[in-house]
Amino acid sequence: MITDRGSSLDLSQRTRQADRQNNCLYQSLAEADPEVAKIIEDETWRQFSGLELIASEVSCATGYRTGRVLIYQNLTSLAVMEANGSMLTNKYSEGLPGARYYGGNEVSACEDTLSSQADV
């Protein structure tokens, strides 16, 4: 029997326990917390089905050809929300690409490089 820090679990029991603990990493929000998923779904519907004229959340512009005032509600695109919720959020990166203070930034440095090129 293999023990670890006073644990009396054998290897197969520890493996099953680790699998159960890691499964939560691969669950969708709807599986992990259906109530929060429902709140987000309801808020998404609310935002896309109405228009709120709160100055800090709305942009106005005059149509180039029509002269009409156009009102745009500030909504985050699905692509931006996917990027913000991606595995890149798990990595802490301090410094500049190619000169990081911590290891494991080889892939995330590519995203930083793309971001800096897009800003130009």
KEPAKOL-214018 format. One record per residue (C-alpha): residue number from 1; y, x, z. Coordinates in pm, 1 decimal, padded with zeros to 6 digits. Each point is the difference from the previous one (the first is absolute). Last residue first. Layout:
residues N
n:NUM, yy:Y, xx:X, zz:Z
...
end
This chain:
residues 120
n:120, yy:04934.4, xx:-00014.4, zz:-03407.6
n:119, yy:-00146.3, xx:-00233.1, zz:00264.3
n:118, yy:-00318.4, xx:-00049.5, zz:-00202.0
n:117, yy:-00070.4, xx:00374.1, zz:00008.4
n:116, yy:00029.3, xx:00002.9, zz:00381.5
n:115, yy:-00241.6, xx:-00290.0, zz:00030.0
n:114, yy:-00253.0, xx:00158.7, zz:-00234.1
n:113, yy:00008.4, xx:00324.6, zz:00201.7
n:112, yy:-00043.5, xx:-00192.0, zz:00324.3
n:111, yy:-00298.7, xx:-00185.6, zz:-00148.5
n:110, yy:-00159.3, xx:00329.7, zz:-00108.3
n:109, yy:00059.7, xx:00137.8, zz:00351.9
n:108, yy:-00212.3, xx:-00287.3, zz:00133.4
n:107, yy:-00300.0, xx:00148.1, zz:-00181.4
n:106, yy:00022.8, xx:00356.7, zz:00134.5
n:105, yy:00123.6, xx:-00104.8, zz:00342.3
n:104, yy:-00309.2, xx:00084.7, zz:00201.9
n:103, yy:00153.1, xx:00279.0, zz:00205.5
n:102, yy:00312.2, xx:-00013.3, zz:00214.2
n:101, yy:00338.8, xx:00177.5, zz:-00023.4
n:100, yy:00033.8, xx:-00070.9, zz:-00368.2
n:99, yy:00148.0, xx:00241.9, zz:-00253.4
n:98, yy:-00150.1, xx:-00102.0, zz:-00336.5
n:97, yy:00165.1, xx:-00341.3, zz:00015.6
n:96, yy:00284.3, xx:00019.3, zz:00254.9
n:95, yy:-00017.0, xx:-00013.9, zz:00378.3
n:94, yy:-00176.5, xx:-00245.5, zz:00226.9
n:93, yy:-00273.6, xx:-00226.7, zz:-00128.2
n:92, yy:-00185.9, xx:-00235.9, zz:00230.5
n:91, yy:-00285.9, xx:-00170.9, zz:-00180.1
n:90, yy:-00131.3, xx:-00347.6, zz:00080.6
n:89, yy:00279.4, xx:-00170.5, zz:-00195.6
n:88, yy:-00139.1, xx:00156.0, zz:-00317.9
n:87, yy:-00311.0, xx:-00217.2, zz:00044.6
n:86, yy:00199.9, xx:-00288.7, zz:-00146.0
n:85, yy:00207.7, xx:-00268.2, zz:00169.6
n:84, yy:00334.8, xx:00126.8, zz:-00123.8
n:83, yy:-00142.7, xx:00052.6, zz:-00349.9
n:82, yy:-00144.2, xx:-00352.2, zz:-00012.4
n:81, yy:00329.1, xx:-00147.0, zz:00128.7
n:80, yy:00189.9, xx:00188.0, zz:-00271.2
n:79, yy:-00234.6, xx:-00129.4, zz:-00271.9
n:78, yy:00022.9, xx:-00357.6, zz:00133.1
n:77, yy:00376.8, xx:00010.0, zz:-00037.1
n:76, yy:00229.3, xx:-00027.3, zz:00299.5
n:75, yy:00232.4, xx:-00297.2, zz:-00012.0
n:74, yy:00378.7, xx:00017.8, zz:00028.0
n:73, yy:00116.6, xx:-00341.8, zz:-00115.1
n:72, yy:00194.4, xx:00016.3, zz:-00322.1
n:71, yy:00293.1, xx:-00227.5, zz:-00074.5
n:70, yy:00148.8, xx:-00011.4, zz:-00346.9
n:69, yy:00360.7, xx:-00101.2, zz:-00049.1
n:68, yy:00046.7, xx:-00132.9, zz:-00351.0
n:67, yy:00202.2, xx:00196.9, zz:-00255.5
n:66, yy:-00262.0, xx:-00091.7, zz:-00259.0
n:65, yy:-00031.7, xx:00327.6, zz:-00188.1
n:64, yy:00008.8, xx:00263.5, zz:00273.4
n:63, yy:-00102.6, xx:-00230.7, zz:00284.9
n:62, yy:00212.5, xx:00061.3, zz:00306.6
n:61, yy:-00182.7, xx:00153.9, zz:00292.7
n:60, yy:-00088.8, xx:-00101.6, zz:00352.5
n:59, yy:-00239.1, xx:00165.5, zz:00243.7
n:58, yy:-00164.7, xx:-00180.4, zz:00291.2
n:57, yy:-00164.4, xx:00112.8, zz:00324.1
n:56, yy:00303.7, xx:00133.3, zz:00190.9
n:55, yy:00212.4, xx:-00296.4, zz:-00109.5
n:54, yy:-00249.9, xx:-00266.1, zz:00106.9
n:53, yy:-00019.0, xx:-00256.7, zz:-00277.1
n:52, yy:-00358.5, xx:-00103.7, zz:00041.6
n:51, yy:-00187.3, xx:-00111.6, zz:-00308.1
n:50, yy:-00332.3, xx:-00177.4, zz:00015.4
n:49, yy:-00355.1, xx:00007.7, zz:-00130.9
n:48, yy:-00050.4, xx:00376.6, zz:-00014.4
n:47, yy:00107.8, xx:00070.8, zz:00357.4
n:46, yy:-00183.9, xx:-00294.7, zz:00153.6
n:45, yy:-00321.0, xx:00072.8, zz:-00190.6
n:44, yy:00006.1, xx:00362.6, zz:00115.4
n:43, yy:00069.6, xx:-00113.8, zz:00356.4
n:42, yy:-00301.3, xx:-00233.8, zz:-00009.6
n:41, yy:-00226.5, xx:00275.8, zz:-00137.0
n:40, yy:00127.5, xx:00244.3, zz:00262.9
n:39, yy:-00067.0, xx:-00252.8, zz:00278.1
n:38, yy:-00345.6, xx:-00070.3, zz:-00145.4
n:37, yy:-00086.0, xx:00370.9, zz:-00009.0
n:36, yy:00115.1, xx:00030.1, zz:00362.4
n:35, yy:-00236.1, xx:-00282.1, zz:00099.6
n:34, yy:-00287.9, xx:00134.6, zz:-00209.3
n:33, yy:00000.1, xx:00332.7, zz:00184.3
n:32, yy:-00259.1, xx:00252.4, zz:-00117.2
n:31, yy:-00150.5, xx:-00201.8, zz:-00284.5
n:30, yy:00330.8, xx:-00128.7, zz:-00141.9
n:29, yy:00152.6, xx:00344.7, zz:00056.6
n:28, yy:-00269.1, xx:00150.0, zz:-00219.8
n:27, yy:-00270.8, xx:00198.9, zz:00167.4
n:26, yy:-00065.1, xx:00363.5, zz:-00094.5
n:25, yy:00129.7, xx:00178.8, zz:00310.0
n:24, yy:-00163.2, xx:-00262.1, zz:00224.4
n:23, yy:-00337.9, xx:00123.9, zz:-00120.9
n:22, yy:00066.7, xx:00336.6, zz:00165.7
n:21, yy:-00077.0, xx:-00122.3, zz:00352.8
n:20, yy:-00316.7, xx:-00180.2, zz:-00109.3
n:19, yy:-00117.6, xx:00307.3, zz:-00192.6
n:18, yy:00073.5, xx:00223.5, zz:00300.5
n:17, yy:-00214.5, xx:-00225.5, zz:00223.4
n:16, yy:-00282.6, xx:00001.9, zz:-00254.2
n:15, yy:00013.2, xx:00381.5, zz:-00015.5
n:14, yy:00011.8, xx:00027.7, zz:00379.9
n:13, yy:-00307.5, xx:-00223.1, zz:00027.7
n:12, yy:-00183.9, xx:00207.1, zz:-00263.4
n:11, yy:00091.5, xx:00325.8, zz:00178.0
n:10, yy:-00112.2, xx:-00110.1, zz:00346.8
n:9, yy:00239.5, xx:-00160.2, zz:00243.5
n:8, yy:00006.1, xx:00131.3, zz:00358.4
n:7, yy:00365.8, xx:00097.2, zz:-00016.6
n:6, yy:00116.1, xx:00254.8, zz:00259.8
n:5, yy:00238.3, xx:00173.1, zz:-00234.5
n:4, yy:-00247.0, xx:-00001.8, zz:-00292.0
n:3, yy:-00374.1, xx:-00030.9, zz:00045.3
n:2, yy:-00275.5, xx:00065.0, zz:-00249.1
n:1, yy:-00343.4, xx:-00135.9, zz:00099.3
end
